[in-house]
Amino acid sequence: LCSASASIARPLTFTNHQEYSNSQTEKSETYELSYKLYILAQNLNIVPKSMIPSFSLNHVHFHLLCATYLMYIMKPLEAWNCIYKASTLVMTILETYKSSGRKFTEAEHRILERVFHTCVKYESEFRVELSPSVPSSGVVNYPFPSIYPSPPIETINSVNEESSWFFYLTEIVLRKFENRLLDEFFVPTGVAGESTPDGEFQEDKYD
């Protein structure tokens, strides 16, 4: 899935806007190859020996990587379906650990932080663009212990890695600010048309 996305990713420059009207017309010669890689990944995940366990963080990864690829090739509703699965699954995993009293290892916790906040970011962005056409998984309102994911400071080996991490964190911070602004400006309504006390994107509780 990483290879599928990487094979069609292109750096954004002013030339892109001059030569192409949109991303679809900029399809590269590797587009067909990337789609074959995507289908291969789907097929591998139904073969018993390579299938990712249903209730694992790797399966959340799988759905998020599928969503990333589908966003690249301009299939927003299919991408939303993957994001919804990832969000629902990560909450299910959290609830399962809570009810059983199990603890995540430090490595698992770091992965959990990253996939959870990525789910929040993706779902929030899609809810703004596609709502009310799509349902909410509730991940934005889930009481997650950490407000932001912890960067792997000890394993960052280059300026590029550091920059990409700060870019990722900045995107999450901006998304959270936008969510709070949306809650301030728009009052969501319930099924019966009644206004709800909390905003649709109500999340972190700040003093």
SVG drawing of the C-alpha trace seen along z (x, -y; Angstrom):
<svg xmlns="http://www.w3.org/2000/svg" viewBox="-38 -31 58 50">
<polyline fill="none" stroke="black" stroke-width="0.4" points="0.0,0.0 2.9,-2.3 4.4,-1.5 1.0,-2.1 0.8,-5.6 4.5,-6.4 4.4,-5.4 1.9,-8.1 2.9,-10.8 4.3,-13.9 5.9,-17.0 3.5,-20.0 5.0,-22.9 3.6,-25.9 4.2,-23.9 1.5,-21.4 -1.1,-24.2 0.1,-25.5 0.2,-22.1 -2.8,-20.2 -6.3,-21.2 -6.6,-18.8 -5.0,-15.7 -6.8,-13.3 -5.3,-14.8 -1.9,-14.5 -2.0,-10.7 1.5,-9.4 2.7,-6.5 2.9,-4.5 -0.8,-4.9 -1.7,-1.5 1.1,0.1 0.0,-1.7 -3.5,-0.4 -2.2,3.2 -0.2,2.8 -3.3,1.6 -5.4,4.6 -2.5,6.9 -2.5,5.6 -6.3,6.2 -5.8,9.8 -2.9,10.5 -5.1,9.5 -7.6,12.3 -5.0,15.0 -4.8,16.8 -1.0,16.8 -0.7,13.1 -4.0,11.8 -3.7,9.1 -5.7,10.1 -9.0,8.2 -8.5,6.6 -5.0,5.3 -3.3,2.0 -1.8,3.3 -5.4,3.6 -6.0,0.0 -2.8,-0.9 -4.1,1.1 -7.4,-0.8 -5.6,-4.2 -3.1,-3.4 -6.0,-2.3 -7.7,-5.6 -4.5,-7.5 -4.2,-5.8 -7.9,-6.3 -7.6,-10.0 -4.7,-10.2 -6.8,-8.7 -9.8,-10.9 -12.2,-8.4 -13.5,-10.2 -16.4,-8.0 -14.3,-4.8 -11.6,-6.6 -14.3,-7.6 -15.4,-3.9 -11.8,-3.0 -11.4,-5.9 -14.7,-4.9 -13.5,-1.3 -10.2,-2.5 -11.8,-4.8 -14.4,-2.3 -11.7,0.4 -9.3,-1.8 -12.1,-2.6 -13.0,1.1 -9.4,2.0 -9.3,-0.7 -12.5,0.5 -11.4,4.1 -8.2,3.3 -10.1,1.2 -12.6,4.0 -10.0,6.7 -7.5,4.6 -4.8,5.3 -2.0,2.7 -0.4,1.5 3.4,1.8 5.3,-1.4 5.8,-0.6 2.1,0.2 1.1,-2.9 3.1,-5.1 1.5,-3.4 -1.9,-3.8 -1.4,-7.5 -0.4,-8.0 -3.3,-6.0 -5.8,-7.5 -4.9,-11.1 -4.7,-10.3 -8.2,-8.9 -9.4,-12.1 -7.7,-14.2 -9.0,-12.3 -12.5,-11.9 -12.8,-15.6 -11.7,-16.7 -14.1,-14.3 -17.0,-15.3 -16.6,-18.9 -16.5,-18.1 -19.1,-15.3 -21.4,-15.9 -24.3,-15.2 -23.9,-12.5 -21.7,-10.3 -22.2,-9.1 -19.8,-9.9 -17.9,-7.1 -17.6,-9.2 -13.8,-9.0 -13.5,-12.9 -15.4,-12.8 -13.7,-9.7 -11.9,-10.4 -8.3,-9.6 -5.7,-10.2 -3.2,-12.2 -4.1,-15.4 -1.3,-14.9 0.9,-11.9 4.4,-11.8 7.2,-12.2 9.8,-9.5 12.6,-11.9 15.2,-9.2 14.7,-7.6 14.6,-10.7 17.8,-10.5 17.5,-13.4 16.2,-16.9 13.7,-15.6 12.2,-13.1 12.0,-15.9 10.4,-18.3 7.8,-15.7 6.9,-15.0 6.5,-18.7 4.3,-19.0 2.2,-16.1 1.8,-17.6 1.0,-21.0 -1.8,-19.5 -3.4,-17.9 -3.2,-21.2 -4.8,-23.1 -7.5,-20.5 -8.4,-20.8 -8.6,-24.5 -10.8,-24.3 -13.1,-21.8 -13.5,-24.2 -14.2,-27.1 -16.9,-25.0 -18.5,-24.3 -18.5,-28.0 -20.1,-29.0 -22.5,-26.2 -25.0,-24.6 -25.6,-20.9 -29.1,-19.5 -30.4,-16.2 -32.5,-13.7 -35.7,-15.4 -34.4,-18.8 -33.5,-19.7 -30.3,-21.5 -27.7,-19.5 -25.8,-21.0 -22.3,-20.0 -20.8,-20.7 -20.3,-18.0 -16.6,-18.2 -16.5,-18.7 -13.3,-17.0 -10.5,-18.2 -11.7,-19.8 -9.4,-22.8 -9.5,-24.8"/>
</svg>
